[in-house]
Amino acid sequence: MFVERERTPEQIIEVGIQLYLANLSLSNTKQYLEKLDVERSRPSIHNWIQKADLQPAGDGAPNQIAVDETVIRINDERHWLYAAVNPETKEFLHVRLF
């Protein structure tokens, strides 16, 4: 019997990581994804986060970060820009364009 492994779409993985980075617990991230009809286990979501290997760009570890999402339209195509910033120093910690 051949079983094809179902892969999670990249956009769903990105949403899961963003939710976790926005300070949701793995359980709350899992519950939110279930509202989108995506059922994944907490260990699966944890693996996404570990594989993303998101590290701050600087040496410091701020107590708080600000995360923002902006939609940029270029020639009728929408692109999402995500940024994490240390609110004290205004230093970009992470930037990603999708």
C-alpha positions in Angstrom: 0.0 0.0 0.0 1.4 3.4 -1.0 0.6 6.4 1.2 1.3 9.8 -0.1 2.5 12.2 2.6 0.3 15.4 2.7 2.5 18.4 2.7 1.3 21.6 4.4 1.1 24.5 2.0 3.9 27.1 2.5 1.4 29.9 3.1 -0.1 27.9 6.0 3.3 27.3 7.5 4.1 31.0 7.2 0.8 31.9 9.0 1.6 29.4 11.8 5.1 30.9 12.3 3.8 34.4 12.3 1.1 33.5 14.9 3.8 32.0 17.1 6.1 35.0 16.6 3.2 37.2 17.6 3.4 35.5 21.0 0.7 32.9 20.6 1.4 29.6 22.3 1.8 26.4 20.2 -1.7 25.4 21.5 -3.3 28.7 20.5 -1.5 28.6 17.1 -2.9 25.1 16.6 -6.4 26.3 17.5 -6.2 29.2 15.2 -5.1 27.0 12.3 -8.0 24.7 13.0 -10.3 27.7 12.3 -8.7 27.8 8.8 -9.5 24.0 8.4 -5.9 23.1 8.9 -5.3 20.4 11.5 -1.7 20.1 12.5 -0.2 18.9 15.8 1.8 21.1 18.2 5.0 19.2 17.4 4.5 19.8 13.7 4.1 23.5 14.3 7.1 23.5 16.6 9.1 21.8 13.8 8.1 24.6 11.3 9.4 27.2 13.7 12.7 25.3 14.4 13.3 24.7 10.6 12.7 28.4 9.9 15.7 29.1 12.2 14.6 32.7 12.8 17.4 34.5 14.6 17.6 38.2 15.5 19.8 40.1 13.2 21.6 41.9 16.2 23.4 40.7 19.3 20.8 42.0 21.8 17.7 40.2 23.0 15.0 42.8 23.5 12.3 42.3 26.1 9.7 43.4 23.6 9.4 43.5 19.8 7.0 45.1 17.4 5.8 43.0 14.4 4.1 44.6 11.4 2.7 43.4 8.2 2.3 45.6 5.1 0.8 44.7 1.7 2.7 46.2 -1.2 1.1 46.2 -4.7 3.4 46.0 -7.7 1.9 45.8 -11.2 -1.4 44.3 -9.8 0.5 41.7 -7.7 0.3 41.8 -4.0 3.4 41.2 -1.8 3.5 41.0 2.0 6.3 42.6 3.9 6.8 41.4 7.5 9.1 43.1 9.9 10.1 42.7 13.5 11.6 45.8 15.2 13.1 46.5 18.6 10.8 49.4 19.8 13.5 50.9 22.0 16.3 51.1 19.4 14.1 51.0 16.2 16.5 48.3 15.0 15.1 45.8 12.5 15.4 42.3 13.9 13.9 40.4 11.0 12.4 41.4 7.6 10.8 39.0 5.1 9.0 39.6 1.9 6.4 37.1 0.5 
